Amino acid sequence: MPSNPTKILLLITLVSGVLVSVSSNSWLGAWMGLEINLMSFIPLMSNVKNMYNTEASLKYFIVQALASATLLFMVVMKTLTEDLFTLDENAYTPMIVCTPLLLKSGAAPLHWWFPGVMEGLSWENCALLMTVQKAAPLMLMSYLIEINIFTLSIILTSTIVGAIGGLNQTSMRKILTYSSINHTGWMLTALAMGENLWMTYFTVYSILTLTVVSAIKLSGVSFINQIMMTNKEIALMKLMMFTSLLSLGGLPPFLGFLPKWIIIQAMIMNKLAPMATLMVVTSLITLYYYLKISYSSFMISSTEHKWNLTSSKTSKTQSTSALLLSSISLTGMMVCTIISNIL
């Protein structure tokens, strides 16, 4: 939790913007909520001391303002040309209104701004951008989305781009960005299948993303080749990163497998088995670059540079929260199974 009162106020307005969007009963109210959310996140991102932060916040502002203006224009145009209260008369309406929302959430092929913005942010802002900032656009899409060619093509593009894009990356932020794009494809599938599925997937994904970000922040690394140089004393942090990444990839013993399992079952029931197969294959590709990150974590004998003598100075609160989140991702699926069997 930030100690700066300004940041606390901005975080409260950021969350309230999401709540306004989600609870609004009109598109104008939803647009206002998105704008409140955007205007709260920009000051959180910008930092005059860091040139990359300023550049990332400017990029983010331009893209999100464009998406918001497009959304407002589309909704007003539709209400003028069609009925004032319903948007169901035209089959193309959901596609038109969903496009700016897809741009806001960073789904492929409208993901071009996402890696560049993530590269210039601090880890706390990266976590917010990958979790909280996706909630309102995805919730608004849940009112319109349905299984058709447009939705299936966006889902397929997101999963493939998220899998292929992360293969040649060395930056941890960009790897997590492409991972987030891949997970956005899964979340869009969950939205098309049913609202409860999406809520389950988004909750688990948020917990796992926060776990990975907190573990990476504790280690203080930004690139893959720096992981090998981390101090051997932080063995617990390496274990946390390893288990959390495998969970995010969706391996069975961990919590991350649970929502993917549910979605695969729902897709098979809806006669979308070929699509489910493609999505599982792309998940395997993402698992490859997760393993590339955690390669040094499960090596028994690993080298350490002579100049790496300083021990990591991390606060006890950060370590405890990271450990707690890691234990949730490690044992969450077993707990869910036990609870479901009891009930």
C-alpha positions as CSV (number, residue, x, y, z in Angstrom):
1,M,0.0,0.0,0.0
2,P,1.5,3.4,-1.0
3,S,2.2,5.8,1.9
4,N,1.8,8.9,-0.4
5,P,-1.7,10.4,0.2
6,T,-1.9,11.6,-3.4
7,K,-1.3,8.0,-4.7
8,I,-3.9,6.6,-2.3
9,L,-6.5,9.1,-3.5
10,L,-5.7,8.3,-7.1
11,L,-6.0,4.6,-6.5
12,I,-9.4,5.1,-4.8
13,T,-10.7,7.2,-7.8
14,L,-9.2,4.6,-10.2
15,V,-11.2,1.8,-8.6
16,S,-14.3,4.0,-8.3
17,G,-14.0,4.7,-12.1
18,V,-14.1,0.9,-12.7
19,L,-17.1,0.5,-10.4
20,V,-19.0,3.4,-12.1
21,S,-18.4,1.7,-15.5
22,V,-19.5,-1.7,-14.2
23,S,-22.6,-0.5,-12.4
24,S,-23.8,2.0,-14.9
25,N,-27.1,1.3,-16.7
26,S,-26.3,3.5,-19.7
27,W,-23.4,3.7,-22.2
28,L,-22.8,7.4,-21.3
29,G,-22.3,6.4,-17.7
30,A,-20.0,3.6,-18.7
31,W,-17.9,6.0,-20.8
32,M,-17.7,8.5,-17.8
33,G,-16.5,5.7,-15.6
34,L,-13.8,4.8,-18.1
35,E,-12.7,8.4,-18.3
36,I,-12.5,8.7,-14.5
37,N,-10.4,5.6,-14.5
38,L,-8.1,6.9,-17.2
39,M,-7.6,10.3,-15.5
40,S,-6.7,8.6,-12.3
41,F,-4.2,6.2,-13.8
42,I,-2.2,8.8,-15.9
43,P,-0.8,10.7,-12.8
44,L,0.0,7.4,-11.2
45,M,2.1,6.4,-14.3
46,S,3.9,9.7,-14.9
47,N,7.2,10.5,-13.2
48,V,9.2,13.6,-14.0
49,K,12.4,11.9,-12.9
50,N,12.1,9.0,-15.4
51,M,11.9,9.8,-19.1
52,Y,10.5,6.3,-19.9
53,N,7.6,6.7,-17.5
54,T,6.6,10.0,-19.1
55,E,6.8,8.6,-22.6
56,A,4.7,5.5,-21.5
57,S,2.0,7.7,-19.8
58,L,1.7,9.9,-22.9
59,K,1.4,6.8,-25.2
60,Y,-1.2,5.3,-22.9
61,F,-3.2,8.6,-22.7
62,I,-3.3,9.0,-26.5
63,V,-4.4,5.4,-27.1
64,Q,-7.0,5.4,-24.4
65,A,-8.4,8.8,-25.3
66,L,-8.7,7.6,-28.9
67,A,-10.6,4.5,-27.8
68,S,-12.9,6.4,-25.4
69,A,-13.7,9.0,-28.1
70,T,-14.4,6.2,-30.6
71,L,-16.7,4.4,-28.1
72,L,-18.6,7.6,-27.4
73,F,-19.0,8.4,-31.1
74,M,-20.1,4.8,-31.9
75,V,-22.7,4.7,-29.2
76,V,-24.1,8.2,-30.1
77,M,-24.2,7.3,-33.8
78,K,-26.0,4.0,-33.0
79,T,-28.6,5.7,-30.8
80,L,-29.3,8.3,-33.5
81,T,-29.6,5.8,-36.4
82,E,-31.4,3.0,-34.4
83,D,-33.7,2.8,-31.4
84,L,-32.6,5.0,-28.4
85,F,-32.6,2.2,-25.8
86,T,-31.7,-1.0,-27.6
87,L,-28.7,-1.8,-29.7
88,D,-29.8,-5.3,-30.8
89,E,-31.4,-4.5,-34.1
90,N,-28.2,-4.6,-36.2
91,A,-25.9,-7.7,-36.1
92,Y,-22.9,-5.4,-36.6
93,T,-23.6,-3.3,-33.5
94,P,-21.8,-5.5,-31.0
95,M,-18.7,-5.7,-33.3
96,I,-18.6,-1.9,-33.7
97,V,-19.0,-1.1,-30.0
98,C,-16.6,-3.9,-28.9
99,T,-13.7,-2.6,-31.1
100,P,-12.7,0.4,-28.9
101,L,-13.2,-1.8,-25.8
102,L,-10.8,-4.4,-27.3
103,L,-8.3,-1.5,-27.9
104,K,-8.6,-0.5,-24.3
105,S,-8.0,-4.0,-23.0
106,G,-5.0,-4.6,-25.3
107,A,-6.4,-7.6,-27.2
108,A,-4.7,-8.5,-30.5
109,P,-4.6,-7.2,-33.2
110,L,-5.2,-3.9,-31.3
111,H,-2.3,-4.7,-28.9
112,W,0.4,-2.5,-30.6
113,W,0.6,0.0,-27.8
114,F,0.7,-2.5,-24.9
115,P,4.4,-3.7,-24.9
116,G,5.7,-0.1,-25.4
117,V,3.7,1.2,-22.5
118,M,4.6,-1.6,-20.2
119,E,8.3,-1.2,-20.8
120,G,8.3,2.3,-19.3
121,L,6.3,1.5,-16.2
122,S,7.2,0.6,-12.6
123,W,6.3,-2.9,-11.5
124,E,3.3,-1.6,-9.4
125,N,1.9,0.2,-12.4
126,C,2.5,-2.9,-14.6
127,A,0.4,-5.0,-12.2
128,L,-2.4,-2.4,-12.3
129,L,-2.3,-2.2,-16.1
130,M,-2.5,-6.0,-16.5
131,T,-5.3,-6.6,-13.9
132,V,-7.5,-3.6,-12.7
133,Q,-7.3,-1.7,-16.0
134,K,-8.8,-4.7,-17.9
135,A,-11.8,-5.1,-15.7
136,A,-14.1,-2.4,-16.9
137,P,-13.6,-2.9,-20.7
138,L,-14.1,-6.7,-20.4
139,M,-17.2,-6.2,-18.2
140,L,-18.7,-3.8,-20.8
141,M,-17.9,-6.3,-23.5
142,S,-19.8,-9.0,-21.6
143,Y,-23.0,-7.2,-22.4
144,L,-22.5,-7.5,-26.1
145,I,-20.1,-10.4,-26.9
146,E,-21.4,-13.5,-28.5
147,I,-19.9,-16.5,-30.3
148,N,-19.5,-15.5,-34.0
149,I,-16.7,-15.2,-36.5
150,F,-15.5,-11.8,-35.2
151,T,-15.2,-12.9,-31.6
152,L,-13.5,-16.2,-32.5
153,S,-11.0,-14.4,-34.8
154,I,-10.1,-11.9,-32.0
155,I,-9.7,-14.8,-29.5
156,L,-7.5,-16.8,-31.9
157,T,-5.4,-13.8,-32.8
158,S,-4.9,-12.8,-29.1
159,T,-3.8,-16.3,-28.1
160,I,-1.4,-16.7,-31.1
161,V,0.1,-13.2,-30.8
162,G,0.5,-13.7,-27.1
163,A,2.3,-17.0,-27.6
164,I,4.5,-16.1,-30.5
165,G,5.3,-12.5,-29.4
166,G,6.9,-13.5,-26.2
167,L,9.3,-16.1,-27.6
168,N,12.1,-13.7,-28.7
169,Q,11.8,-11.3,-25.8
170,T,14.4,-10.8,-23.1
171,S,12.7,-8.1,-21.1
172,M,10.6,-9.4,-18.2
173,R,8.0,-6.7,-18.7
174,K,7.5,-7.6,-22.4
175,I,7.2,-11.3,-21.6
176,L,4.5,-10.6,-19.1
177,T,2.8,-8.2,-21.6
178,Y,2.5,-11.0,-24.2
179,S,1.4,-13.4,-21.5
180,S,-1.3,-10.9,-20.6
181,I,-2.4,-10.7,-24.3
182,N,-2.6,-14.5,-24.4
183,H,-4.7,-14.6,-21.2
184,T,-7.0,-11.9,-22.7
185,G,-7.9,-14.3,-25.4
186,W,-8.9,-16.9,-22.8
187,M,-10.9,-14.2,-20.9
188,L,-12.7,-13.3,-24.1
189,T,-13.6,-17.0,-24.5
190,A,-14.9,-17.1,-20.9
191,L,-17.0,-13.9,-21.6
192,A,-18.6,-15.6,-24.7
193,M,-19.3,-18.8,-22.6
194,G,-20.8,-17.1,-19.6
195,E,-20.2,-14.3,-17.0
196,N,-19.4,-16.6,-14.1
197,L,-16.6,-18.2,-16.0
198,W,-15.0,-14.8,-16.8
199,M,-15.2,-13.7,-13.1
200,T,-13.4,-17.0,-12.0
201,Y,-10.7,-16.7,-14.7
202,F,-10.1,-13.0,-14.0
203,T,-9.8,-13.4,-10.3
204,V,-7.3,-16.3,-10.6
205,Y,-5.4,-14.5,-13.3
206,S,-5.1,-11.3,-11.1
207,I,-3.8,-13.3,-8.1
208,L,-1.2,-15.1,-10.3
209,T,-0.1,-11.9,-12.0
210,L,0.3,-10.1,-8.7
211,T,2.3,-13.1,-7.4
212,V,4.7,-13.1,-10.4
213,V,5.1,-9.3,-10.3
214,S,5.8,-9.3,-6.5
215,A,8.4,-12.1,-6.9
216,I,10.1,-10.3,-9.8
217,K,10.1,-7.0,-7.9
218,L,11.7,-8.7,-4.8
219,S,14.5,-10.0,-7.0
220,G,15.1,-6.6,-8.7
221,V,15.5,-8.0,-12.2
222,S,14.3,-6.5,-15.5
223,F,15.8,-8.9,-18.0
224,I,16.1,-12.7,-18.2
225,N,19.9,-12.7,-18.1
226,Q,19.8,-10.9,-14.8
227,I,18.0,-13.8,-13.1
228,M,21.2,-16.0,-13.2
229,M,23.0,-13.2,-11.3
230,T,20.6,-13.0,-8.4
231,N,21.9,-13.7,-5.0
232,K,21.8,-17.4,-3.9
233,E,20.5,-16.3,-0.5
234,I,17.1,-15.5,-2.1
235,A,16.3,-19.1,-2.8
236,L,12.8,-18.7,-1.5
237,M,12.2,-15.9,-4.1
238,K,13.4,-18.1,-6.9
239,L,11.0,-20.9,-5.8
240,M,8.1,-18.4,-5.6
241,M,8.9,-17.1,-9.1
242,F,9.2,-20.7,-10.5
243,T,5.9,-22.0,-9.0
244,S,4.0,-18.8,-9.9
245,L,5.1,-18.8,-13.5
246,L,4.2,-22.5,-13.9
247,S,0.8,-21.7,-12.4
248,L,0.3,-18.8,-14.8
249,G,1.1,-21.2,-17.6
250,G,-1.6,-23.5,-16.5
251,L,0.1,-26.7,-15.3
252,P,-2.2,-29.1,-13.5
253,P,-1.0,-29.1,-9.8
254,F,-1.3,-25.4,-9.6
255,L,-4.2,-22.9,-9.3
256,G,-3.8,-21.6,-12.8
257,F,-4.9,-24.9,-14.3
258,L,-8.4,-24.6,-12.7
259,P,-10.0,-21.8,-14.8
260,K,-8.4,-23.1,-18.0
261,W,-9.9,-26.5,-17.3
262,I,-13.3,-25.1,-16.8
263,I,-13.1,-23.0,-20.0
264,I,-11.9,-26.0,-22.1
265,Q,-14.9,-28.1,-20.7
266,A,-17.3,-25.3,-21.6
267,M,-15.8,-25.0,-25.1
268,I,-16.2,-28.7,-25.7
269,M,-19.8,-28.6,-24.6
270,N,-20.4,-25.7,-27.1
271,K,-18.8,-27.8,-29.9
272,L,-15.7,-25.7,-30.1
273,A,-13.2,-28.5,-29.6
274,P,-10.8,-27.4,-32.5
275,M,-10.6,-23.9,-31.1
276,A,-9.9,-25.3,-27.6
277,T,-7.1,-27.4,-29.1
278,L,-5.5,-24.4,-30.7
279,M,-5.7,-22.4,-27.5
280,V,-4.1,-25.2,-25.5
281,V,-1.2,-25.4,-28.0
282,T,-0.6,-21.6,-27.7
283,S,-0.6,-22.0,-23.9
284,L,2.1,-24.6,-24.3
285,I,4.2,-22.0,-26.2
286,T,3.7,-19.5,-23.4
287,L,4.8,-22.2,-20.9
288,Y,8.0,-22.5,-22.9
289,Y,9.1,-18.9,-22.3
290,Y,8.0,-19.1,-18.6
291,L,10.3,-22.1,-18.3
292,K,13.0,-20.0,-20.0
293,I,12.6,-17.4,-17.2
294,S,12.7,-20.0,-14.4
295,Y,15.6,-22.0,-15.9
296,S,18.0,-20.8,-13.2
297,S,15.4,-21.5,-10.4
298,F,15.5,-25.2,-10.7
299,M,19.2,-25.6,-11.5
300,I,20.9,-27.4,-8.6
301,S,24.4,-26.0,-9.4
302,S,24.2,-22.4,-10.6
303,T,27.0,-19.9,-11.0
304,E,27.2,-16.6,-9.1
305,H,29.4,-13.7,-9.9
306,K,32.1,-12.6,-7.5
307,W,30.8,-9.0,-7.4
308,N,27.4,-10.1,-6.4
309,L,28.1,-9.8,-2.7
310,T,25.3,-7.4,-1.6
311,S,22.4,-9.1,0.0
312,S,19.0,-8.0,-1.2
313,K,17.4,-5.4,1.1
314,T,13.6,-6.0,0.9
315,S,11.0,-5.1,3.4
316,K,9.4,-7.8,5.5
317,T,5.9,-6.7,4.4
318,Q,6.8,-7.2,0.7
319,S,8.4,-10.6,1.4
320,T,5.4,-11.8,3.4
321,S,2.8,-10.6,0.9
322,A,4.8,-12.3,-2.0
323,L,5.0,-15.5,0.0
324,L,1.3,-15.5,0.8
325,L,0.3,-14.9,-2.8
326,S,2.7,-17.7,-3.9
327,S,1.2,-20.1,-1.4
328,I,-2.3,-19.3,-2.8
329,S,-1.1,-20.1,-6.3
330,L,0.6,-23.3,-5.1
331,T,-2.2,-24.8,-3.0
332,G,-5.3,-23.0,-4.4
333,M,-6.4,-25.8,-6.7
334,M,-6.2,-28.4,-3.9
335,V,-8.3,-26.1,-1.6
336,C,-10.9,-25.5,-4.4
337,T,-11.1,-29.2,-5.0
338,I,-11.6,-30.0,-1.3
339,I,-14.3,-27.3,-1.0
340,S,-16.2,-28.5,-4.1
341,N,-16.1,-32.1,-2.8
342,I,-17.4,-31.0,0.6
343,L,-20.2,-28.9,-0.8
